[in-house]
Amino acid sequence: MPMPRISLNTQAAKQFIRPFVPVGLLDLMARRHYEMKAKLSAQQRSDNNATPTPTSENVASPRSATAIIFYWSHLFGTTEALATFAKNALIALEVDVTMVNIDAQADLEVYADAGTNYDFAISVGSLPLAKRVAGRPLYEVFGENFYLWVLDPIIYDLQKFLFVRQYLNASQRSSRLRFLFWERDYANLVTELTSPEQVRYFPFGGHFYVPSSSTDDVARIPRLAIIGTVGAELAKVSSSDLDGLATSSDTPNVSSALRSRYFDAIESVGGNANVTMVARDVLGIEVKQLLSVEWLPFLTRVDSYEKRRRRLLVAAALRGIPVDFYGTGWKEHVPPDESFQFLDAVSFNAQPRLLRRYRGLVNFDPNLEDGLHDRVYTALGNGCRVITNTNRATVEVDAPHGTLYTYDINAPELADSAAEVLNAANIPDHDILALRRNHCWQSRVDAVFTFPDEHGGPLPVSAE
């Protein structure tokens, strides 16, 4: 007698076993159906060099998952490029992607009709959160899940923009509102206010240049490059020392002795570079209070002051070493030196080709302790050695020996590492290719977004 056929409700089964199976295994199970397609996509995709467009793009795909990405027009093209990298990586996961420039396409009602039908939405940076559709913020209209991709230290966005504070408050009431952070410490702070399922560590990927021919490249010059700025926000910080920052009427009420301990810890050699984390640890301030309007003005003043002080310490440590400074503020704040050149700022898309000209990049993420700027990955993936401040995230780069050097942000000693970088041979091609594979945008997106079945969007993945 033949056995009767058993009908299994797979969705119900998944919900039953979910509490008993580690998240990593669920991710693996979720990917199995798309493994072959992902391999094909990996062979076919380029090195993230698509030129961003300032208009919306709808990319058709047979995959049922859908996403909408909001971005804005950045002066140097940064947000457009990041949005495009995310779009291309999601397409490789068979997601239908709509990319919307909130500046060029203010009529968001056109997309709102399908708003809740998107599996998820991503805001590239905080500014898209300022937009409203029929009086409602974007995160109330678009996506089963909504992700704020935080591009700057979140204390600045919370201080400057009411709509970012509103998003943080709303995320404590709704688990569909989520965060992507490229720095773990700030990710962990926000996790304490929301939940692990709502916050994800999402490191930057590199931006890689591929010469169109063997003659399209140039020999590297024996100089170091600095790409960045002394910081536009620093013009508002006129004090010449940390104590002067505490004279404002909006400074929280902390004893002078405790405040001195805080300032000493910020500027100590080998200490934590993140001034917000130091405030939590030394002053004993709870996260909810730290990220409130009571503390944010003071924290951002201290953070801004330290950015300038630490960046100028690096510049002073480079005296006598051939360095080209790209960006604003350097010529005004750095004493002249015959080995220095002060040049104009460069766009985001021009940086990969520029870095192929230099022996090394001097990088600073001065007030971050566990997360690297995209320039680190871009430089290494374009064969340019990197000298950067000590940061826990450097161990994840797995850079070949002699390609990544570090210094203490409060006591930079750069002469020896600079000499090694300037006199080193070119990084072998196989090492460059390995760096590109490990730190491309496809690998970043693959690690965060998975698509479990035909009925759902991304699996919630907690901060690591």
Secondary structure, DSSP 8 states (H G I E B T S, - for coil): ---------HHHHHHHHGGGS-HHHHHHHHHHTTHHHHHHHHHH--SS-----SS-EEE--S-S-EEEEEE---TTSHHHHHHHHHHHHHHHTT-EEEEEETTT---THHHHTTGGGSSEEEEESSGGGG-EETTEEHHHHS-SEEEEEE-S-HHHHHHH-HHHHHHHHHHTT-TTEEEEESSHHHHHHHHHHS-GGGEEE----------SSTTS----EEEEEEES-S-GGGGG---SSGGGGGGSTTS----HHHHHHHHHHHTSTTS-S-HHHHHHHHH---HHHHTSTTTHHHHHHHHHHHHHHHHHHHHHHTTTS-EEEESSSHHHHS---TTEEEE----GGGHHHHHTTEEEEE---TT-SS---HHHHHHHHTT-EEEEE--GGGGGT---TTSEEEE-TTS---HHHHHHHHH-----HHHHHHHHHHTSHHHHHHHH----STT---------
